[in-house]
Amino acid sequence: MAAPLSSPIQIRTSDPEVTIVGQRAGEGPALLLLHGNPLTHLSWQRIAPSLARDFTVVATDLRGYGDSSKPRGRPDHANYSFRRMAQDQVEVMRSLGFERFFVAGHDRGARTAFRMALDHPDRVLKAAFLDILPTHHVWTDVSMAWAINSYHWMFMAQPYDFPERLLRGNEEYYIRDKLMKQGLGKGGFTEEEIREYVRVCTPENIHGVCEDYRAAAGIDLAMDSADFNAGRKIACPVLVLWGELSHTGKHYRPQEVWPRYCSNIVRMQALPCGHYPSEQAPEDTYRELQSFFLEGEVAEHGVEGCNYLLGVDIDMNTVDGYAITSWDLGYGDMEFVLDPETIRMLPHLPATVLKIDKTFVREMLRVGREAIVSFPNFGYWKARMQVFFGRMPVSGELPYQWYDTPNVHLCTVRDFEGFCGRLGVRILERLVLHDARAVTVLPNLLGSVAVFRLGRAQR
């Protein structure tokens, strides 16, 4: 993969014949990215570096694809079922220390993610499906237009070794034609990317892909039909994206189909592209994924009920007050204009939940160029005295007893300054207060409330 995903991974799975390879980058909640056919984890290179600013991104090659192992198919094709492919990826994430994670998949990777969300609901926090419809629906709602455009579903599923033999020796022609010309919504690849996909299109890869499609027409369809008939749906939050120029957008109505298979769809959106969203519409795809995966994560990490959360939208030196953008965090838009008088009034606002962490600060500075955070200073001398005498501090700024406090992350002024330094966030301005007055001498000792104006790291 491209340089930003610069840490290679190689994980041996519980299948002794299979090792999964890929790349890892970033820091934050874990996000697994799964590619489609005939691609590899390279397909995420246009958006993975941006996602890695907020997540620990893991992008892998599915079994049978890229540089991952390509075992011979079994008679029932079970070792290329989406269940087995999903199990591979769960084991990869567990080996990397992630018991629970987000997953986004495109094409065959999306089908793997679909099965993963059904089989491992305790591990998949959220799932995003790019330019597919559920396999069960595809096979049970076949039209002539779809069959002509997606003939490879039937061709690749033919018994061994009919498709393998026909494609052998024609790998480069097959890849170039498939990715750039064949069917609806194709194109968008660079010559360098095409050459990489030609490199990995070996007889072993073609066999793995054929086994993938054979499983989809057999054992996968049987599993999906059983789940559908039993009324089992994906329960985790789901994002559905498709290309308005792809076969999914042209031949189907995804908005009508997906609710039959998922009970918690957060958003369904067509993108201005064909079948390859991350290549053809990388900025739109990134925004959709980043917004979807961050939204719940931010709420879980403490944005709900926070003291003061403001995204600054203009040059703060040109006006007396601060113009504040709207920010919809799932709890309604918040619109503020913050002027010096409001700053002085901050200590008198009602005490509320305070949970500050990396995701909290990063999300504020994603939304606005600058942000303002305030919190009660745990280093205030009265708080120190109460701790010295063996009690948790209780004050006007920290009004809760230890057993009913909503304040999960308590910190001092110095703690927060160190936190910003480690995060690479610029402190543009600091104001430490007590009784609505600025404290300039020994602020970490004599100030009961701190207000920080923050800016994005300079690049």
C-alpha positions as CSV (number, residue, x, y, z in Angstrom):
1,M,0.0,0.0,0.0
2,A,1.0,3.6,-0.3
3,A,3.4,5.1,2.3
4,P,0.9,6.3,4.9
5,L,-0.1,2.7,5.6
6,S,3.6,1.9,6.2
7,S,3.4,-0.8,8.9
8,P,3.0,-4.2,7.2
9,I,1.2,-7.0,8.9
10,Q,1.3,-10.7,8.3
11,I,-1.1,-12.8,10.5
12,R,-1.4,-16.6,10.5
13,T,-5.0,-17.6,10.9
14,S,-6.5,-20.7,12.5
15,D,-6.5,-22.2,9.0
16,P,-3.0,-23.6,8.7
17,E,-3.0,-23.0,5.0
18,V,-3.7,-19.2,5.3
19,T,-1.7,-16.2,6.2
20,I,-3.4,-12.8,5.8
21,V,-1.2,-9.8,4.8
22,G,-1.9,-6.1,4.8
23,Q,-1.0,-2.7,6.3
24,R,-1.7,-0.8,9.5
25,A,-1.5,2.9,10.3
26,G,-2.9,5.6,12.6
27,E,-4.1,5.7,16.1
28,G,-7.6,5.6,17.5
29,P,-10.6,3.3,17.2
30,A,-9.9,0.3,15.0
31,L,-11.3,0.4,11.5
32,L,-10.9,-2.7,9.2
33,L,-11.0,-2.0,5.4
34,L,-11.8,-4.9,3.1
35,H,-11.4,-4.7,-0.7
36,G,-13.3,-6.2,-3.6
37,N,-12.6,-8.3,-6.7
38,P,-10.0,-8.3,-8.4
39,L,-8.4,-5.8,-6.1
40,T,-6.3,-5.8,-3.0
41,H,-5.9,-3.5,0.1
42,L,-4.2,-1.1,-2.4
43,S,-7.7,0.0,-3.4
44,W,-8.0,2.0,-0.2
45,Q,-4.9,4.1,-0.7
46,R,-6.7,7.3,-1.7
47,I,-8.6,7.5,1.6
48,A,-6.8,5.4,4.1
49,P,-4.2,8.1,5.0
50,S,-7.0,10.5,5.8
51,L,-8.9,7.9,7.9
52,A,-5.7,7.1,9.7
53,R,-5.8,10.6,11.3
54,D,-8.8,9.4,13.4
55,F,-8.6,5.6,13.4
56,T,-6.2,2.7,13.6
57,V,-6.7,1.6,10.0
58,V,-6.1,-2.0,9.1
59,A,-6.4,-2.8,5.4
60,T,-5.9,-6.4,4.4
61,D,-5.9,-8.8,1.4
62,L,-8.7,-11.3,1.6
63,R,-7.7,-15.0,1.3
64,G,-7.3,-15.8,-2.4
65,Y,-6.4,-12.2,-3.2
66,G,-3.3,-10.0,-3.4
67,D,-0.4,-11.4,-1.4
68,S,-2.5,-13.4,1.1
69,S,-2.6,-17.2,0.9
70,K,-4.5,-18.9,-1.8
71,P,-5.3,-22.5,-0.7
72,R,-6.9,-25.0,-3.1
73,G,-10.7,-25.0,-2.9
74,R,-12.5,-27.8,-1.1
75,P,-15.3,-29.8,-2.7
76,D,-18.0,-27.7,-0.9
77,H,-16.0,-24.4,-1.3
78,A,-16.4,-23.7,2.4
79,N,-12.8,-22.5,2.7
80,Y,-13.7,-19.6,0.4
81,S,-17.1,-18.8,2.0
82,F,-17.7,-15.4,3.3
83,R,-18.0,-17.0,6.8
84,R,-14.4,-18.3,6.5
85,M,-13.2,-15.0,5.0
86,A,-14.8,-13.1,7.9
87,Q,-13.3,-15.5,10.4
88,D,-9.8,-14.7,8.9
89,Q,-10.3,-11.0,9.5
90,V,-11.7,-11.4,13.0
91,E,-8.6,-13.3,13.9
92,V,-6.4,-10.7,12.3
93,M,-8.0,-8.0,14.4
94,R,-7.7,-10.1,17.5
95,S,-4.0,-10.7,16.8
96,L,-3.5,-6.9,16.6
97,G,-5.3,-6.5,19.9
98,F,-8.7,-5.4,18.7
99,E,-11.6,-7.4,20.1
100,R,-14.1,-5.0,18.8
101,F,-13.8,-2.8,15.7
102,F,-15.5,-1.0,12.8
103,V,-15.5,-2.5,9.4
104,A,-16.0,-1.1,5.9
105,G,-16.0,-3.3,2.8
106,H,-16.4,-2.9,-0.9
107,D,-17.7,-5.5,-3.3
108,R,-16.5,-9.0,-2.1
109,G,-15.1,-7.3,1.0
110,A,-18.5,-5.8,1.7
111,R,-20.0,-9.3,1.5
112,T,-17.4,-10.5,3.9
113,A,-18.3,-7.7,6.2
114,F,-22.0,-8.6,5.9
115,R,-21.4,-12.1,7.1
116,M,-19.0,-10.9,9.8
117,A,-21.7,-8.6,11.2
118,L,-24.1,-11.5,11.4
119,D,-21.7,-14.1,12.7
120,H,-19.8,-11.8,15.1
121,P,-22.2,-9.2,16.4
122,D,-20.2,-8.9,19.6
123,R,-17.1,-7.7,17.6
124,V,-18.5,-5.5,14.8
125,L,-19.4,-2.1,16.3
126,K,-20.4,-0.6,13.0
127,A,-20.4,-1.7,9.4
128,A,-20.3,0.2,6.1
129,F,-21.2,-1.6,2.8
130,L,-19.9,-0.1,-0.5
131,D,-21.7,-0.7,-3.8
132,I,-23.3,-4.1,-3.1
133,L,-26.7,-5.6,-2.4
134,P,-26.9,-8.6,-0.1
135,T,-25.9,-11.8,-1.8
136,H,-29.3,-13.4,-1.0
137,H,-31.1,-10.6,-2.8
138,V,-28.7,-10.7,-5.8
139,W,-29.4,-14.4,-6.4
140,T,-33.1,-14.3,-5.8
141,D,-33.8,-11.1,-7.9
142,V,-32.0,-11.8,-11.1
143,S,-32.8,-9.6,-14.2
144,M,-31.5,-9.9,-17.7
145,A,-29.8,-6.5,-17.4
146,W,-28.0,-7.5,-14.3
147,A,-27.0,-10.9,-15.7
148,I,-25.5,-9.3,-18.8
149,N,-23.6,-6.7,-16.8
150,S,-22.5,-9.2,-14.0
151,Y,-22.0,-12.3,-16.1
152,H,-18.8,-13.0,-14.1
153,W,-21.0,-14.2,-11.2
154,M,-22.1,-17.1,-13.3
155,F,-18.8,-17.6,-15.2
156,M,-16.5,-17.7,-12.2
157,A,-18.9,-20.1,-10.4
158,Q,-18.6,-22.8,-13.1
159,P,-17.0,-26.0,-12.0
160,Y,-13.3,-26.3,-11.7
161,D,-11.3,-25.8,-13.9
162,F,-13.4,-24.3,-16.7
163,P,-12.9,-20.6,-15.9
164,E,-9.4,-21.1,-14.6
165,R,-8.3,-22.7,-17.9
166,L,-9.9,-20.0,-20.1
167,L,-8.3,-17.1,-18.2
168,R,-4.9,-18.7,-17.9
169,G,-2.4,-16.8,-20.1
170,N,-4.8,-13.8,-20.5
171,E,-4.4,-12.3,-17.0
172,E,-3.2,-8.8,-18.1
173,Y,-6.0,-8.5,-20.7
174,Y,-8.5,-9.7,-18.2
175,I,-7.5,-7.2,-15.5
176,R,-7.2,-4.2,-17.8
177,D,-10.6,-4.9,-19.5
178,K,-12.4,-5.7,-16.3
179,L,-11.2,-2.7,-14.4
180,M,-11.3,-0.1,-17.1
181,K,-14.0,-1.1,-19.7
182,Q,-16.1,-4.1,-18.9
183,G,-19.6,-3.3,-17.6
184,L,-21.1,-0.3,-15.9
185,G,-19.2,2.2,-13.8
186,K,-15.7,1.1,-14.5
187,G,-12.4,3.1,-14.7
188,G,-10.6,5.4,-12.4
189,F,-7.4,3.5,-12.0
190,T,-3.9,4.7,-12.6
191,E,-1.4,2.8,-14.7
192,E,0.6,2.0,-11.6
193,E,-2.4,0.5,-9.9
194,I,-3.3,-1.6,-13.0
195,R,0.2,-3.0,-13.1
196,E,0.0,-4.0,-9.4
197,Y,-3.3,-5.8,-10.0
198,V,-1.8,-7.5,-13.0
199,R,1.1,-8.6,-10.8
200,V,-1.1,-10.3,-8.3
201,C,-3.4,-11.9,-10.9
202,T,-1.8,-15.3,-10.9
203,P,-3.3,-18.7,-11.7
204,E,-3.6,-19.2,-7.9
205,N,-5.4,-15.9,-7.5
206,I,-7.8,-16.7,-10.3
207,H,-8.5,-20.1,-8.7
208,G,-9.2,-18.3,-5.4
209,V,-11.5,-15.8,-7.0
210,C,-13.4,-18.6,-8.7
211,E,-13.8,-20.5,-5.4
212,D,-15.1,-17.2,-3.9
213,Y,-17.8,-17.1,-6.5
214,R,-18.5,-20.8,-6.3
215,A,-19.1,-20.5,-2.6
216,A,-21.3,-17.5,-3.1
217,A,-23.6,-19.5,-5.4
218,G,-23.7,-22.4,-3.0
219,I,-22.8,-22.5,0.6
220,D,-23.1,-18.7,1.1
221,L,-26.5,-18.5,-0.5
222,A,-27.7,-21.4,1.7
223,M,-26.5,-19.6,4.8
224,D,-28.0,-16.2,3.8
225,S,-31.3,-17.8,2.8
226,A,-31.5,-19.5,6.2
227,D,-30.8,-16.2,8.0
228,F,-33.3,-14.3,5.8
229,N,-36.1,-16.9,6.3
230,A,-35.5,-16.9,10.0
231,G,-35.8,-13.1,10.1
232,R,-32.2,-12.5,11.2
233,K,-30.9,-9.1,10.4
234,I,-27.7,-7.2,11.0
235,A,-28.2,-5.3,14.3
236,C,-25.2,-2.9,14.4
237,P,-25.4,0.6,12.9
238,V,-25.0,0.4,9.2
239,L,-23.9,2.8,6.4
240,V,-24.9,1.9,2.8
241,L,-23.1,3.6,-0.1
242,W,-23.3,2.9,-3.8
243,G,-22.3,4.5,-7.0
244,E,-25.1,6.2,-8.9
245,L,-23.5,5.0,-12.1
246,S,-22.8,1.4,-11.1
247,H,-25.0,-1.6,-11.7
248,T,-26.2,-1.3,-8.1
249,G,-27.4,2.3,-8.8
250,K,-28.7,1.6,-12.3
251,H,-30.5,-1.8,-11.9
252,Y,-31.7,-1.7,-8.2
253,R,-33.3,0.4,-5.6
254,P,-30.9,0.0,-2.6
255,Q,-33.1,2.1,-0.3
256,E,-35.8,-0.5,-0.6
257,V,-33.7,-3.6,-0.4
258,W,-31.3,-3.0,2.5
259,P,-33.9,-2.5,5.3
260,R,-34.9,-6.2,4.7
261,Y,-31.5,-7.2,5.9
262,C,-30.4,-4.6,8.5
263,S,-32.4,-3.3,11.5
264,N,-30.3,-0.2,12.2
265,I,-29.4,1.6,9.0
266,V,-28.0,5.0,9.9
267,R,-27.6,6.3,6.3
268,M,-28.0,5.3,2.7
269,Q,-26.4,7.4,0.1
270,A,-25.6,7.3,-3.6
271,L,-22.2,8.7,-4.5
272,P,-21.2,10.5,-7.8
273,C,-19.2,7.5,-9.2
274,G,-19.5,4.0,-10.6
275,H,-18.5,0.7,-9.0
276,Y,-15.3,1.9,-7.4
277,P,-16.1,4.7,-4.9
278,S,-12.7,5.0,-3.2
279,E,-11.0,5.4,-6.6
280,Q,-13.6,7.4,-8.5
281,A,-15.0,9.5,-5.6
282,P,-12.4,9.4,-2.9
283,E,-13.3,12.6,-1.1
284,D,-17.0,11.8,-0.9
285,T,-16.2,8.3,0.2
286,Y,-13.8,9.5,2.9
287,R,-16.3,12.0,4.2
288,E,-19.1,9.5,4.5
289,L,-17.0,6.9,6.2
290,Q,-15.3,9.3,8.6
291,S,-18.5,11.0,9.6
292,F,-20.3,7.6,10.1
293,F,-17.6,5.9,12.1
294,L,-16.7,9.0,14.2
295,E,-20.2,10.0,15.2
296,G,-21.0,7.2,17.5
297,E,-17.4,7.0,18.7
298,V,-17.4,10.6,19.8
299,A,-20.6,10.3,21.7
300,E,-19.3,7.1,23.4
301,H,-16.1,8.9,24.4
302,G,-17.9,11.8,26.0
303,V,-19.2,14.6,23.7
304,E,-22.7,14.2,25.0
305,G,-23.2,16.7,27.8
306,C,-19.7,18.1,27.7
307,N,-19.1,21.5,29.3
308,Y,-18.3,23.7,26.3
309,L,-17.7,22.4,22.8
310,L,-17.3,25.1,20.1
311,G,-16.0,24.9,16.6
312,V,-14.7,28.2,15.4
313,D,-15.3,29.1,11.8
314,I,-13.7,32.5,11.2
315,D,-10.6,34.6,11.8
316,M,-10.9,35.3,15.5
317,N,-8.6,38.4,15.3
318,T,-11.1,40.3,13.0
319,V,-14.1,40.5,15.3
320,D,-14.8,41.2,19.0
321,G,-16.6,37.9,19.5
322,Y,-16.1,34.4,18.2
323,A,-18.5,33.2,15.4
324,I,-19.3,29.6,16.0
325,T,-20.3,27.0,13.4
326,S,-23.2,24.6,13.8
327,W,-22.2,21.1,14.8
328,D,-24.6,18.2,14.6
329,L,-23.3,15.5,16.9
330,G,-26.5,13.4,16.9
331,Y,-27.9,15.4,19.8
332,G,-29.0,18.5,17.8
333,D,-27.1,21.4,16.3
334,M,-25.3,23.8,18.7
335,E,-24.9,27.4,17.6
336,F,-23.0,29.8,19.7
337,V,-21.4,33.3,19.5
338,L,-18.8,33.5,22.2
339,D,-17.5,36.9,23.3
340,P,-15.3,38.1,26.1
341,E,-18.3,38.5,28.5
342,T,-19.3,34.9,27.9
343,I,-15.8,33.8,28.7
344,R,-16.1,35.5,32.0
345,M,-19.4,33.9,32.7
346,L,-18.2,30.3,32.0
347,P,-17.7,29.4,35.7
348,H,-21.3,30.3,36.4
349,L,-22.8,28.0,33.8
350,P,-24.3,24.7,35.2
351,A,-21.7,22.0,35.9
352,T,-22.1,19.1,33.4
353,V,-20.5,16.0,32.3
354,L,-16.8,16.3,31.4
355,K,-15.1,13.6,29.4
356,I,-12.0,14.7,27.5
357,D,-10.0,12.3,25.4
358,K,-8.2,12.2,22.1
359,T,-11.2,11.5,20.0
360,F,-13.1,14.4,21.7
361,V,-10.4,16.9,20.8
362,R,-9.6,15.6,17.3
363,E,-13.3,15.7,16.4
364,M,-13.6,19.3,17.5
365,L,-10.6,20.3,15.4
366,R,-11.9,18.3,12.4
367,V,-15.1,20.3,12.5
368,G,-13.6,23.7,13.1
369,R,-10.2,25.3,12.5
370,E,-10.2,26.3,16.2
371,A,-12.0,25.1,19.3
372,I,-12.6,26.1,22.9
373,V,-12.6,23.7,25.8
374,S,-13.2,24.4,29.5
375,F,-13.0,22.2,32.5
376,P,-12.8,22.4,36.3
377,N,-9.1,22.4,37.4
378,F,-8.4,19.4,39.6
379,G,-5.1,21.1,40.6
380,Y,-7.0,23.9,42.4
381,W,-5.6,24.3,45.9
382,K,-8.9,23.5,47.7
383,A,-9.2,20.2,45.6
384,R,-5.6,19.4,46.6
385,M,-6.4,20.0,50.3
386,Q,-9.4,17.7,50.2
387,V,-7.3,15.0,48.6
388,F,-4.5,15.6,51.1
389,F,-7.0,15.0,54.0
390,G,-8.2,11.8,52.3
391,R,-11.4,13.0,50.6
392,M,-12.4,13.4,47.0
393,P,-12.9,17.1,46.3
394,V,-16.4,18.6,46.2
395,S,-16.8,22.3,45.2
396,G,-18.9,24.6,43.1
397,E,-17.0,23.5,40.0
398,L,-16.9,19.8,41.1
399,P,-20.2,19.5,42.8
400,Y,-20.6,15.7,42.8
401,Q,-19.7,13.1,45.4
402,W,-17.3,10.5,44.1
403,Y,-20.1,7.9,43.9
404,D,-22.4,9.8,41.7
405,T,-20.1,12.0,39.6
406,P,-20.4,12.0,35.8
407,N,-16.9,13.5,35.5
408,V,-15.0,10.5,34.2
409,H,-11.8,12.3,33.1
410,L,-10.5,14.7,35.8
411,C,-7.4,16.7,35.0
412,T,-5.3,19.7,36.0
413,V,-4.2,22.6,33.9
414,R,-0.7,21.0,33.5
415,D,-2.3,17.6,32.6
416,F,-4.2,19.2,29.8
417,E,-1.2,21.1,28.5
418,G,0.8,17.9,28.4
419,F,-2.2,16.1,26.7
420,C,-2.3,18.7,23.9
421,G,1.5,18.4,23.4
422,R,1.3,14.7,23.0
423,L,-1.7,15.0,20.6
424,G,0.1,17.7,18.5
425,V,-2.6,20.2,19.2
426,R,-1.6,23.9,19.4
427,I,-2.7,25.9,22.5
428,L,-3.5,29.3,21.0
429,E,-4.7,30.9,24.2
430,R,-5.2,29.9,27.9
431,L,-7.4,31.5,30.5
432,V,-7.5,30.3,34.1
433,L,-10.3,31.7,36.3
434,H,-11.6,31.8,39.8
435,D,-14.8,33.6,40.7
436,A,-15.0,35.0,37.2
437,R,-11.6,36.6,37.5
438,A,-8.4,35.7,35.6
439,V,-5.7,34.0,37.6
440,T,-2.2,34.8,36.3
441,V,-0.1,33.9,39.3
442,L,0.3,30.1,40.0
443,P,-2.8,29.4,37.8
444,N,-2.6,25.6,38.3
445,L,-2.8,26.1,42.1
446,L,-5.1,29.1,42.4
447,G,-7.5,28.7,39.4
448,S,-10.6,26.6,39.7
449,V,-11.6,26.6,36.0
450,A,-9.5,26.5,32.9
451,V,-10.5,27.6,29.4
452,F,-8.3,26.7,26.4
453,R,-8.5,27.9,22.8
454,L,-7.0,25.2,20.6
455,G,-5.8,25.1,17.0
456,R,-5.0,22.3,14.6
457,A,-1.4,21.1,14.4
458,Q,0.6,22.9,11.8
459,R,1.5,20.7,8.8
